[in-house]
Amino acid sequence: MQAEIIKNIDVWSPEIIILLIVSGFLIGVINTLAGSGTAIGYAVFMSLGLPPAWANGTVRIGVIPQTFAAGLNFYKHKLLNIKTALIIALPITAGSVLGAQIAVSINPEIFKKVIGFAMLLILFFIIFKPEKFLKNRTDGKYVKYRFIHSLLYFVIGIYGGFIHVGVGIFLLLALVVVSGFDLVRANSLKVFVVFIYTPFALAVFMIHGEIHYAMGLFAAIGNTIGGIVASKYAIKYGSEILRRFLIIVIVIFTGYLFGVFQFIENLF
C-alpha cells in the first residue's frame, strides 16, 4: 500500500521540484541561523504523501552535505578538534543506529504521534531559546570525559537516529552544560558529530527501503545552498523572522499529525 502511494507521487513535476528545492533552501538557512529547520522537511515530505518513516529517512539526505560544508568551515577557522569530535561521535553513532532501527520498526500511526510530541518539544525550545542561557557559559572549562558522558551521548544518539529534528539542541546542551565547551566550539563539534553519525542512521533506512532518493536529493540541493548562503552572508536581521515562520510551520504540522484539522472538519 505504501509503495503504491509513493509511486503516485509525481516528484519530477516542475512544481514539486521547485517546492523541494525552495523548502530545502529554507531548511538550510533556518538550520544555520536559528536551528530545527528540519521540521519543514518532515512537513513537506509528508504533505507530498510520504509515510512518516519514509519522511524520517529521506530528510537525512540533505543533512550530510550541509553539516559537511559547515564542519569544513569550522575546521578551516581552527575551531574544530577532530579527535574530540570522533570520541564524542562514537557513542552517538552507536545510539543513532539503534534509534533508526526502532524508527523503522515502530507502528506508522504511533510514530506519527511521536513526531507530533517531538515537534511540541522543539516548539518549546524555539520559543524559550536555551541558547541565551548557553551564551553566558563562556568559561570553556572542559570537563574530563567519563563513562557517564558516553552514556549521555549514546542516549542523544538514539534520539537522533529515531527522529533527527531537534537533535542539535540536545547535543549543544550536553556539550556546553555537561562537557564544559564554550558555545562556539560546542557548535562546531555538534555540526561535525551530526555529519559523522547521519550516514550510519541513513544506512538503516536505506536497508529497509524507506527513503525517497529523488525527493531527498532535490531537497538536499536547496539545503546545501541555503546553508552556504546563510553562513556566508550572515543574515543579521532575518533570524527572528525565520524563527517565527518555523513556529507557524510546526504548529500547523503538529495540528495535522494529531488530527486537529480533521476533527474540526468533522464538526461542520
Secondary structure by P-SEA (a helix, b strand, c coil): caaaaaaacccccaaaaaaaaaaaaaaaaaaacccccaaaaaaaaaaacccaaaaaaaaaaaaaaaaaaaaaaaaaaccccaaaaaaaaaaaaaaaaaaaaaaaaccaaaaaaaaaaaaaaaaaaaaacaaaaaaaccccccccccaaaaaaaaaaaaaaaacccaaaaaaaaaacccccccaaaaaaaaaaaaaaaaaaaaaaaaaacccaaaaaaaaaaaaaaaaaaaaaccccccaaaaaaaaaaaaaaaaaaaaaaaaaaaaac
